[in-house]
Structure formats: structure tokens, C-alpha cells
């Protein structure tokens, strides 16, 4: 059973920040989180960035603790969230499956993979 107790900081629109600058900053923050998550050993889930498809986008969460399983909401772009009962129903195996899914999608869609295949 997972819980989501807090929201990641640094994703609010800053005073005087233009929307264009805000989206550039969010893109940069998300890239940092994605890069950090990709470089975590396969058997480790703490620090992983998880994505869940929602409507026309994704809900993003960071794994901050394995026992108890605790996630942190990442309010990027559209601020999509998954329902609280869904979060409570998650377990370690679900998170590992989500990590494997996200890694497979990244591997398929990465620029390096496309270049290797002649795209």
C-alpha cells in the first residue's frame, strides 16, 4: 500500500516569470528528474520518476520511500494526478513494473535508438 504525502517543490510559477520561461524551467526540471531516474540501478526504486497515463497527458510521481511505499506528486505541465485509491492500491511490484514500462518506452523512443535504426 502506497501513500502520497507531499508535492515536489520548485514547480510553481514564480513571481514575474513568463509562461514561456516557466515551461522552459519545468522542461529542465523534468529532464533532470528523468536523467537521475534513468541512472538509478535497476534493483533500486527510491528516487525513481514514475509516469501514469491520464487523459491527454501523464501524472508524475517520485518514489521517496520503499518501506513504507511513499510517493511524492510532481506537478509538471498539466498537474494530472492519479486517484488516491489507485495510489493506495500500489505495491512494490507495481512500481517495479511501472519502472520497467517507462524504461522500455524510453528505450524505444530515445534519440539514440532512432539514430541506431537509421531514423
Buried (B, 14 or more C-beta within 10 A) or exposed (E): EBBBEEEBEEBEEEEEEEEEEBBEBBEEBBEEBBEEBBEBEEEEBBEBBBBBEBEEBBBBBBBBBEEEBBBBBBBBBEEBBBEEEEBEEBEEEBBBEBBEEBBEEEEEEEEEEEEEEEE
